[in-house]
Amino acid sequence: PSLPLVGLLLAFAGTSLASNTPGHVVLSSPFAARKACGVLPVAERAMALRGGDGDKVETKTLTAEQVLQCDNLLGEAPMWNEKEGALYWLDINGQWLWKYVPGSHKESHKLPEVAGSFAFRESGGLLMGFVSGLCWYDPKSGKTEKVVDFEPELNTRPNDAKCDRQGNFVIGSYNKNHREDKLNIGGLWRLNQDLSFEEILDYRFRCSNTIAFTEAGDEVYFCDTPT
């Protein structure tokens, strides 16, 4: 079962959102953490860095501090908006979209349904990975517009997603019953800029997470969390 997440913390190691301290959200993205204010913390973490000769190990202590009380049920999908200077993320189970401008402003928007991921649009607003499918969404008005259905014949929902270097939206699937049936029924999909929607792998899995692209943009990595 998911633990209640009652705060937003910033840490300087790793690449994803995780709840590895009961009652806290740990945002462990070096880029997002630095952008989101470089605070000094309460929780301490140690990271071993191997020396250049391969033998010596230097231990460094990294710290993090809670910067926002947000009472999330399941905080995920952190995204930094460069233009707004703001951090966005989802409370998936609570159906909230959160926005935090470090040191000055916070806001949250109740979503019409569960969303597993989102992306920013150049024209404003968001592309959301809702249970019912991929939709345009305006946080200010609450208006949604369906773009495409997502695996409508399966017991799945959209999960983690990221935009590639060309601006296409790559999104993975979540088998909503994977803990019991252990079935590999979810796919990895791409919404192209022309809004065509295609599956990009020739095999399936249970729960896609942590999508990331190489700097060159010619390779994508992701994990199937249960396996």
Secondary structure, 3 states (H helix, E strand, C coil): CCCCEEEEEECCCCCCEECCCCEEEEECCHHHHHHCCCCCCCEEEEEEEECCCCCCEEEEEEEECEEECCCECCEEEEEEECCCCEEEEEECCCCEEEEEECCCEEEEEECCCCEEEEEECCCCCEEEEECCEEEEECCCCCCEEEEECCCCCCCEEEEEEEECCCCCEEEEEEECCHHHHCCCCECEEEECCCCCEEECCCCCECEEEEEEECCCCCCEEEEECCC
